[in-house]
Amino acid sequence: MGIVAGLDSSTEGTTVVVCDADTGAVLRQGYAPHPVDDETVKPGKRTEIDPQAWLLSLGEAAKEGLLEGVEAIGVSGQQHGLVTLDAGGVLVRPAMLWNDKRAQSAAADLTDELGGPAGWAEAVGCVPQAPYPVAKLRWLARNEPASAKRTAEVLLPHDWLVWQLLGRPARRTTDRGDASGTGYWSAEAGAYRGDLVQLALGHQVRVPEVLGPAEPAGHTPEGLLISAGTGDNMAAALGLGVGPGDAVVALGASGTVFAVHHEALTDPTGSITAFADATGRHLPVVQTRNAVRVLRGAADMLGTDLAGLSDLALHSTPGSYGLVMLPYLEGERTPHLPHTAGMLSGLRRESMKPEHVARAAFEGMLCGLADALDLLRGRGVQVGRVFLLGAAGELPSVQAIAPSVFGVPVVVPQPADYAALGAARQAAWALGVQRGSLSAQQPPHWQSAAFRLVEPGDELPSGSAVRQQYASVREKAHPGAFGQAT
């Protein structure tokens, strides 16, 4: 069918992959970091950048003819970033990125103003958090009133990049996946809530048109097709090829659990966020505050690194000789215990050995993620296998323990930029629909990424026992807390 490209504009840089449109085989790829402006990108609470840096990075990543022969391009962008434009389409201020934490109090106030988490869950399927654009708009209204007054239009990072690639046309577009992370678009209703923009900013703004999964955003002045694009999590799911029956556990410092589902899942407590995916389905998400930070903390305590911690843990046995670590080192979101702390229970003289502490850290982290997975299962989400994302998924102890704790086979994909691959797959889909060779209901079938499949095997009974031991300690420490989260 031809050649397509996917670009992923992350927090750090831009990755471009060029693929065969029929098979998904990667033909070539490039990467460039974003230029850093020390005046805008600050560690800690403030993280913002001039969007022009994204274009400069893209130009560098795609140099030396990388895009030669490409017929369509898909764009994946970091979710939740806020780009504000005035009535003439001029940038009002630097883009606020997803990890900018200044809107925490604004998010809390917005939550209260709509009657608490249940009101927001019913309205848009998610409860305001600091990363969400709706909270950033409230922060802007409070802290930069002049900028807020000038703001006549809001875009997400992928929206802005698509608009630039198309030559800044009058029409602005986005997709269901990225729109569902704004806090003012409902995946269940498939519609914007302009009243929530008004609530946050104090006035209405122009928002981009939401395209269907296979619908093109347009063509560049040179004739290249640009697909709808999407958020990075949605693009990664498309690049991995996950579908109904699959769940993904992303192991960062914190943890993210999501699954492909046929309907939006609204949750009155806000524990489940009702995102949309990039195929027309839904992507319910549950987050934990603690994942790899638990392993790093245990490794520091034992004077080793993650690889050393994994080696130690393999010298212990399921159940960690009675040790249970509740991994709530930064408080916890699932269950909702924002002000609690972690704990190590079951200390006895015979269990006070580095290998048992190490295994307790792995089991505690994975049991916390299994609790999050169970929230989705409890709402009817079928989970037949779990994809593990993140470098920690390569650790032997994670691969040894996760299948029995999760109770299903675990897929460990070969490291790759799945968000860029997903963007490329979307581009191939839109190109195929335009040419009449593909259906708008089903993305192209691409060859599966290389992966390792780890079965629960004989450890499944021990995994159930580990979870029971963990649940007993959790319930004694925080009676009813998990019931409140569900």
Secondary structure as a PSIPRED ss2 file (coil, helix, strand):
# PSIPRED VFORMAT (PSIPRED V4.0)

   1 M C   1.000  0.000  0.000
   2 G C   1.000  0.000  0.000
   3 I E   0.000  0.000  1.000
   4 V E   0.000  0.000  1.000
   5 A E   0.000  0.000  1.000
   6 G E   0.000  0.000  1.000
   7 L E   0.000  0.000  1.000
   8 D E   0.000  0.000  1.000
   9 S E   0.000  0.000  1.000
  10 S C   1.000  0.000  0.000
  11 T C   1.000  0.000  0.000
  12 E C   1.000  0.000  0.000
  13 G E   0.000  0.000  1.000
  14 T E   0.000  0.000  1.000
  15 T E   0.000  0.000  1.000
  16 V E   0.000  0.000  1.000
  17 V E   0.000  0.000  1.000
  18 V E   0.000  0.000  1.000
  19 C E   0.000  0.000  1.000
  20 D E   0.000  0.000  1.000
  21 A C   1.000  0.000  0.000
  22 D C   1.000  0.000  0.000
  23 T C   1.000  0.000  0.000
  24 G C   1.000  0.000  0.000
  25 A C   1.000  0.000  0.000
  26 V E   0.000  0.000  1.000
  27 L E   0.000  0.000  1.000
  28 R E   0.000  0.000  1.000
  29 Q E   0.000  0.000  1.000
  30 G E   0.000  0.000  1.000
  31 Y E   0.000  0.000  1.000
  32 A E   0.000  0.000  1.000
  33 P E   0.000  0.000  1.000
  34 H C   1.000  0.000  0.000
  35 P C   1.000  0.000  0.000
  36 V C   1.000  0.000  0.000
  37 D C   1.000  0.000  0.000
  38 D C   1.000  0.000  0.000
  39 E C   1.000  0.000  0.000
  40 T C   1.000  0.000  0.000
  41 V E   0.000  0.000  1.000
  42 K C   1.000  0.000  0.000
  43 P C   1.000  0.000  0.000
  44 G C   1.000  0.000  0.000
  45 K C   1.000  0.000  0.000
  46 R C   1.000  0.000  0.000
  47 T E   0.000  0.000  1.000
  48 E E   0.000  0.000  1.000
  49 I E   0.000  0.000  1.000
  50 D C   1.000  0.000  0.000
  51 P C   1.000  0.000  0.000
  52 Q H   0.000  1.000  0.000
  53 A H   0.000  1.000  0.000
  54 W H   0.000  1.000  0.000
  55 L H   0.000  1.000  0.000
  56 L H   0.000  1.000  0.000
  57 S H   0.000  1.000  0.000
  58 L H   0.000  1.000  0.000
  59 G H   0.000  1.000  0.000
  60 E H   0.000  1.000  0.000
  61 A H   0.000  1.000  0.000
  62 A C   1.000  0.000  0.000
  63 K C   1.000  0.000  0.000
  64 E C   1.000  0.000  0.000
  65 G C   1.000  0.000  0.000
  66 L C   1.000  0.000  0.000
  67 L C   1.000  0.000  0.000
  68 E C   1.000  0.000  0.000
  69 G C   1.000  0.000  0.000
  70 V C   1.000  0.000  0.000
  71 E C   1.000  0.000  0.000
  72 A E   0.000  0.000  1.000
  73 I E   0.000  0.000  1.000
  74 G E   0.000  0.000  1.000
  75 V E   0.000  0.000  1.000
  76 S E   0.000  0.000  1.000
  77 G E   0.000  0.000  1.000
  78 Q C   1.000  0.000  0.000
  79 Q C   1.000  0.000  0.000
  80 H C   1.000  0.000  0.000
  81 G C   1.000  0.000  0.000
  82 L E   0.000  0.000  1.000
  83 V E   0.000  0.000  1.000
  84 T E   0.000  0.000  1.000
  85 L E   0.000  0.000  1.000
  86 D C   1.000  0.000  0.000
  87 A C   1.000  0.000  0.000
  88 G C   1.000  0.000  0.000
  89 G C   1.000  0.000  0.000
  90 V C   1.000  0.000  0.000
  91 L E   0.000  0.000  1.000
  92 V C   1.000  0.000  0.000
  93 R C   1.000  0.000  0.000
  94 P C   1.000  0.000  0.000
  95 A E   0.000  0.000  1.000
  96 M E   0.000  0.000  1.000
  97 L C   1.000  0.000  0.000
  98 W C   1.000  0.000  0.000
  99 N C   1.000  0.000  0.000
 100 D C   1.000  0.000  0.000
 101 K C   1.000  0.000  0.000
 102 R C   1.000  0.000  0.000
 103 A C   1.000  0.000  0.000
 104 Q H   0.000  1.000  0.000
 105 S H   0.000  1.000  0.000
 106 A H   0.000  1.000  0.000
 107 A H   0.000  1.000  0.000
 108 A H   0.000  1.000  0.000
 109 D H   0.000  1.000  0.000
 110 L H   0.000  1.000  0.000
 111 T H   0.000  1.000  0.000
 112 D H   0.000  1.000  0.000
 113 E H   0.000  1.000  0.000
 114 L C   1.000  0.000  0.000
 115 G C   1.000  0.000  0.000
 116 G C   1.000  0.000  0.000
 117 P H   0.000  1.000  0.000
 118 A H   0.000  1.000  0.000
 119 G H   0.000  1.000  0.000
 120 W H   0.000  1.000  0.000
 121 A H   0.000  1.000  0.000
 122 E H   0.000  1.000  0.000
 123 A H   0.000  1.000  0.000
 124 V H   0.000  1.000  0.000
 125 G C   1.000  0.000  0.000
 126 C C   1.000  0.000  0.000
 127 V C   1.000  0.000  0.000
 128 P C   1.000  0.000  0.000
 129 Q C   1.000  0.000  0.000
 130 A C   1.000  0.000  0.000
 131 P C   1.000  0.000  0.000
 132 Y C   1.000  0.000  0.000
 133 P H   0.000  1.000  0.000
 134 V H   0.000  1.000  0.000
 135 A H   0.000  1.000  0.000
 136 K H   0.000  1.000  0.000
 137 L H   0.000  1.000  0.000
 138 R H   0.000  1.000  0.000
 139 W H   0.000  1.000  0.000
 140 L H   0.000  1.000  0.000
 141 A H   0.000  1.000  0.000
 142 R H   0.000  1.000  0.000
 143 N H   0.000  1.000  0.000
 144 E C   1.000  0.000  0.000
 145 P H   0.000  1.000  0.000
 146 A H   0.000  1.000  0.000
 147 S H   0.000  1.000  0.000
 148 A H   0.000  1.000  0.000
 149 K H   0.000  1.000  0.000
 150 R H   0.000  1.000  0.000
 151 T C   1.000  0.000  0.000
 152 A C   1.000  0.000  0.000
 153 E E   0.000  0.000  1.000
 154 V E   0.000  0.000  1.000
 155 L E   0.000  0.000  1.000
 156 L C   1.000  0.000  0.000
 157 P H   0.000  1.000  0.000
 158 H H   0.000  1.000  0.000
 159 D H   0.000  1.000  0.000
 160 W H   0.000  1.000  0.000
 161 L H   0.000  1.000  0.000
 162 V H   0.000  1.000  0.000
 163 W H   0.000  1.000  0.000
 164 Q H   0.000  1.000  0.000
 165 L H   0.000  1.000  0.000
 166 L C   1.000  0.000  0.000
 167 G C   1.000  0.000  0.000
 168 R C   1.000  0.000  0.000
 169 P C   1.000  0.000  0.000
 170 A C   1.000  0.000  0.000
 171 R C   1.000  0.000  0.000
 172 R C   1.000  0.000  0.000
 173 T E   0.000  0.000  1.000
 174 T E   0.000  0.000  1.000
 175 D E   0.000  0.000  1.000
 176 R H   0.000  1.000  0.000
 177 G H   0.000  1.000  0.000
 178 D H   0.000  1.000  0.000
 179 A H   0.000  1.000  0.000
 180 S C   1.000  0.000  0.000
 181 G C   1.000  0.000  0.000
 182 T C   1.000  0.000  0.000
 183 G C   1.000  0.000  0.000
 184 Y C   1.000  0.000  0.000
 185 W E   0.000  0.000  1.000
 186 S E   0.000  0.000  1.000
 187 A C   1.000  0.000  0.000
 188 E C   1.000  0.000  0.000
 189 A C   1.000  0.000  0.000
 190 G C   1.000  0.000  0.000
 191 A E   0.000  0.000  1.000
 192 Y E   0.000  0.000  1.000
 193 R C   1.000  0.000  0.000
 194 G H   0.000  1.000  0.000
 195 D H   0.000  1.000  0.000
 196 L H   0.000  1.000  0.000
 197 V H   0.000  1.000  0.000
 198 Q H   0.000  1.000  0.000
 199 L H   0.000  1.000  0.000
 200 A H   0.000  1.000  0.000
 201 L H   0.000  1.000  0.000
 202 G C   1.000  0.000  0.000
 203 H C   1.000  0.000  0.000
 204 Q C   1.000  0.000  0.000
 205 V C   1.000  0.000  0.000
 206 R E   0.000  0.000  1.000
 207 V C   1.000  0.000  0.000
 208 P C   1.000  0.000  0.000
 209 E E   0.000  0.000  1.000
 210 V E   0.000  0.000  1.000
 211 L E   0.000  0.000  1.000
 212 G C   1.000  0.000  0.000
 213 P C   1.000  0.000  0.000
 214 A C   1.000  0.000  0.000
 215 E C   1.000  0.000  0.000
 216 P E   0.000  0.000  1.000
 217 A E   0.000  0.000  1.000
 218 G E   0.000  0.000  1.000
 219 H E   0.000  0.000  1.000
 220 T C   1.000  0.000  0.000
 221 P C   1.000  0.000  0.000
 222 E C   1.000  0.000  0.000
 223 G C   1.000  0.000  0.000
 224 L C   1.000  0.000  0.000
 225 L E   0.000  0.000  1.000
 226 I E   0.000  0.000  1.000
 227 S E   0.000  0.000  1.000
 228 A C   1.000  0.000  0.000
 229 G C   1.000  0.000  0.000
 230 T E   0.000  0.000  1.000
 231 G E   0.000  0.000  1.000
 232 D H   0.000  1.000  0.000
 233 N H   0.000  1.000  0.000
 234 M H   0.000  1.000  0.000
 235 A H   0.000  1.000  0.000
 236 A H   0.000  1.000  0.000
 237 A H   0.000  1.000  0.000
 238 L H   0.000  1.000  0.000
 239 G H   0.000  1.000  0.000
 240 L H   0.000  1.000  0.000
 241 G C   1.000  0.000  0.000
 242 V C   1.000  0.000  0.000
 243 G C   1.000  0.000  0.000
 244 P C   1.000  0.000  0.000
 245 G E   0.000  0.000  1.000
 246 D E   0.000  0.000  1.000
 247 A E   0.000  0.000  1.000
 248 V E   0.000  0.000  1.000
 249 V E   0.000  0.000  1.000
 250 A E   0.000  0.000  1.000
 251 L E   0.000  0.000  1.000
 252 G C   1.000  0.000  0.000
 253 A C   1.000  0.000  0.000
 254 S C   1.000  0.000  0.000
 255 G E   0.000  0.000  1.000
 256 T E   0.000  0.000  1.000
 257 V E   0.000  0.000  1.000
 258 F E   0.000  0.000  1.000
 259 A E   0.000  0.000  1.000
 260 V C   1.000  0.000  0.000
 261 H E   0.000  0.000  1.000
 262 H C   1.000  0.000  0.000
 263 E C   1.000  0.000  0.000
 264 A C   1.000  0.000  0.000
 265 L C   1.000  0.000  0.000
 266 T C   1.000  0.000  0.000
 267 D C   1.000  0.000  0.000
 268 P C   1.000  0.000  0.000
 269 T C   1.000  0.000  0.000
 270 G C   1.000  0.000  0.000
 271 S C   1.000  0.000  0.000
 272 I C   1.000  0.000  0.000
 273 T E   0.000  0.000  1.000
 274 A E   0.000  0.000  1.000
 275 F E   0.000  0.000  1.000
 276 A E   0.000  0.000  1.000
 277 D C   1.000  0.000  0.000
 278 A C   1.000  0.000  0.000
 279 T C   1.000  0.000  0.000
 280 G C   1.000  0.000  0.000
 281 R C   1.000  0.000  0.000
 282 H E   0.000  0.000  1.000
 283 L E   0.000  0.000  1.000
 284 P E   0.000  0.000  1.000
 285 V E   0.000  0.000  1.000
 286 V E   0.000  0.000  1.000
 287 Q E   0.000  0.000  1.000
 288 T E   0.000  0.000  1.000
 289 R C   1.000  0.000  0.000
 290 N C   1.000  0.000  0.000
 291 A C   1.000  0.000  0.000
 292 V H   0.000  1.000  0.000
 293 R H   0.000  1.000  0.000
 294 V H   0.000  1.000  0.000
 295 L H   0.000  1.000  0.000
 296 R H   0.000  1.000  0.000
 297 G H   0.000  1.000  0.000
 298 A H   0.000  1.000  0.000
 299 A H   0.000  1.000  0.000
 300 D H   0.000  1.000  0.000
 301 M H   0.000  1.000  0.000
 302 L C   1.000  0.000  0.000
 303 G C   1.000  0.000  0.000
 304 T C   1.000  0.000  0.000
 305 D C   1.000  0.000  0.000
 306 L H   0.000  1.000  0.000
 307 A H   0.000  1.000  0.000
 308 G H   0.000  1.000  0.000
 309 L H   0.000  1.000  0.000
 310 S H   0.000  1.000  0.000
 311 D H   0.000  1.000  0.000
 312 L H   0.000  1.000  0.000
 313 A H   0.000  1.000  0.000
 314 L C   1.000  0.000  0.000
 315 H C   1.000  0.000  0.000
 316 S C   1.000  0.000  0.000
 317 T C   1.000  0.000  0.000
 318 P C   1.000  0.000  0.000
 319 G C   1.000  0.000  0.000
 320 S H   0.000  1.000  0.000
 321 Y H   0.000  1.000  0.000
 322 G H   0.000  1.000  0.000
 323 L C   1.000  0.000  0.000
 324 V E   0.000  0.000  1.000
 325 M E   0.000  0.000  1.000
 326 L E   0.000  0.000  1.000
 327 P C   1.000  0.000  0.000
 328 Y C   1.000  0.000  0.000
 329 L C   1.000  0.000  0.000
 330 E C   1.000  0.000  0.000
 331 G C   1.000  0.000  0.000
 332 E E   0.000  0.000  1.000
 333 R C   1.000  0.000  0.000
 334 T C   1.000  0.000  0.000
 335 P C   1.000  0.000  0.000
 336 H C   1.000  0.000  0.000
 337 L E   0.000  0.000  1.000
 338 P C   1.000  0.000  0.000
 339 H C   1.000  0.000  0.000
 340 T C   1.000  0.000  0.000
 341 A C   1.000  0.000  0.000
 342 G C   1.000  0.000  0.000
 343 M E   0.000  0.000  1.000
 344 L E   0.000  0.000  1.000
 345 S E   0.000  0.000  1.000
 346 G C   1.000  0.000  0.000
 347 L C   1.000  0.000  0.000
 348 R C   1.000  0.000  0.000
 349 R H   0.000  1.000  0.000
 350 E H   0.000  1.000  0.000
 351 S H   0.000  1.000  0.000
 352 M C   1.000  0.000  0.000
 353 K C   1.000  0.000  0.000
 354 P H   0.000  1.000  0.000
 355 E H   0.000  1.000  0.000
 356 H H   0.000  1.000  0.000
 357 V H   0.000  1.000  0.000
 358 A H   0.000  1.000  0.000
 359 R H   0.000  1.000  0.000
 360 A H   0.000  1.000  0.000
 361 A H   0.000  1.000  0.000
 362 F H   0.000  1.000  0.000
 363 E H   0.000  1.000  0.000
 364 G H   0.000  1.000  0.000
 365 M H   0.000  1.000  0.000
 366 L H   0.000  1.000  0.000
 367 C H   0.000  1.000  0.000
 368 G H   0.000  1.000  0.000
 369 L H   0.000  1.000  0.000
 370 A H   0.000  1.000  0.000
 371 D H   0.000  1.000  0.000
 372 A H   0.000  1.000  0.000
 373 L H   0.000  1.000  0.000
 374 D H   0.000  1.000  0.000
 375 L H   0.000  1.000  0.000
 376 L H   0.000  1.000  0.000
 377 R H   0.000  1.000  0.000
 378 G C   1.000  0.000  0.000
 379 R C   1.000  0.000  0.000
 380 G C   1.000  0.000  0.000
 381 V C   1.000  0.000  0.000
 382 Q C   1.000  0.000  0.000
 383 V E   0.000  0.000  1.000
 384 G E   0.000  0.000  1.000
 385 R E   0.000  0.000  1.000
 386 V E   0.000  0.000  1.000
 387 F E   0.000  0.000  1.000
 388 L E   0.000  0.000  1.000
 389 L E   0.000  0.000  1.000
 390 G C   1.000  0.000  0.000
 391 A H   0.000  1.000  0.000
 392 A H   0.000  1.000  0.000
 393 G H   0.000  1.000  0.000
 394 E H   0.000  1.000  0.000
 395 L C   1.000  0.000  0.000
 396 P H   0.000  1.000  0.000
 397 S H   0.000  1.000  0.000
 398 V H   0.000  1.000  0.000
 399 Q H   0.000  1.000  0.000
 400 A H   0.000  1.000  0.000
 401 I H   0.000  1.000  0.000
 402 A H   0.000  1.000  0.000
 403 P H   0.000  1.000  0.000
 404 S H   0.000  1.000  0.000
 405 V H   0.000  1.000  0.000
 406 F H   0.000  1.000  0.000
 407 G C   1.000  0.000  0.000
 408 V C   1.000  0.000  0.000
 409 P C   1.000  0.000  0.000
 410 V E   0.000  0.000  1.000
 411 V E   0.000  0.000  1.000
 412 V E   0.000  0.000  1.000
 413 P E   0.000  0.000  1.000
 414 Q C   1.000  0.000  0.000
 415 P C   1.000  0.000  0.000
 416 A C   1.000  0.000  0.000
 417 D C   1.000  0.000  0.000
 418 Y H   0.000  1.000  0.000
 419 A H   0.000  1.000  0.000
 420 A H   0.000  1.000  0.000
 421 L H   0.000  1.000  0.000
 422 G H   0.000  1.000  0.000
 423 A H   0.000  1.000  0.000
 424 A H   0.000  1.000  0.000
 425 R H   0.000  1.000  0.000
 426 Q H   0.000  1.000  0.000
 427 A H   0.000  1.000  0.000
 428 A H   0.000  1.000  0.000
 429 W H   0.000  1.000  0.000
 430 A H   0.000  1.000  0.000
 431 L H   0.000  1.000  0.000
 432 G H   0.000  1.000  0.000
 433 V H   0.000  1.000  0.000
 434 Q H   0.000  1.000  0.000
 435 R H   0.000  1.000  0.000
 436 G C   1.000  0.000  0.000
 437 S C   1.000  0.000  0.000
 438 L C   1.000  0.000  0.000
 439 S C   1.000  0.000  0.000
 440 A C   1.000  0.000  0.000
 441 Q C   1.000  0.000  0.000
 442 Q C   1.000  0.000  0.000
 443 P C   1.000  0.000  0.000
 444 P C   1.000  0.000  0.000
 445 H C   1.000  0.000  0.000
 446 W C   1.000  0.000  0.000
 447 Q C   1.000  0.000  0.000
 448 S C   1.000  0.000  0.000
 449 A C   1.000  0.000  0.000
 450 A C   1.000  0.000  0.000
 451 F E   0.000  0.000  1.000
 452 R E   0.000  0.000  1.000
 453 L E   0.000  0.000  1.000
 454 V E   0.000  0.000  1.000
 455 E C   1.000  0.000  0.000
 456 P C   1.000  0.000  0.000
 457 G H   0.000  1.000  0.000
 458 D H   0.000  1.000  0.000
 459 E H   0.000  1.000  0.000
 460 L H   0.000  1.000  0.000
 461 P H   0.000  1.000  0.000
 462 S H   0.000  1.000  0.000
 463 G H   0.000  1.000  0.000
 464 S H   0.000  1.000  0.000
 465 A H   0.000  1.000  0.000
 466 V H   0.000  1.000  0.000
 467 R H   0.000  1.000  0.000
 468 Q H   0.000  1.000  0.000
 469 Q H   0.000  1.000  0.000
 470 Y H   0.000  1.000  0.000
 471 A H   0.000  1.000  0.000
 472 S H   0.000  1.000  0.000
 473 V H   0.000  1.000  0.000
 474 R H   0.000  1.000  0.000
 475 E H   0.000  1.000  0.000
 476 K H   0.000  1.000  0.000
 477 A H   0.000  1.000  0.000
 478 H C   1.000  0.000  0.000
 479 P C   1.000  0.000  0.000
 480 G C   1.000  0.000  0.000
 481 A H   0.000  1.000  0.000
 482 F H   0.000  1.000  0.000
 483 G H   0.000  1.000  0.000
 484 Q H   0.000  1.000  0.000
 485 A H   0.000  1.000  0.000
 486 T C   1.000  0.000  0.000
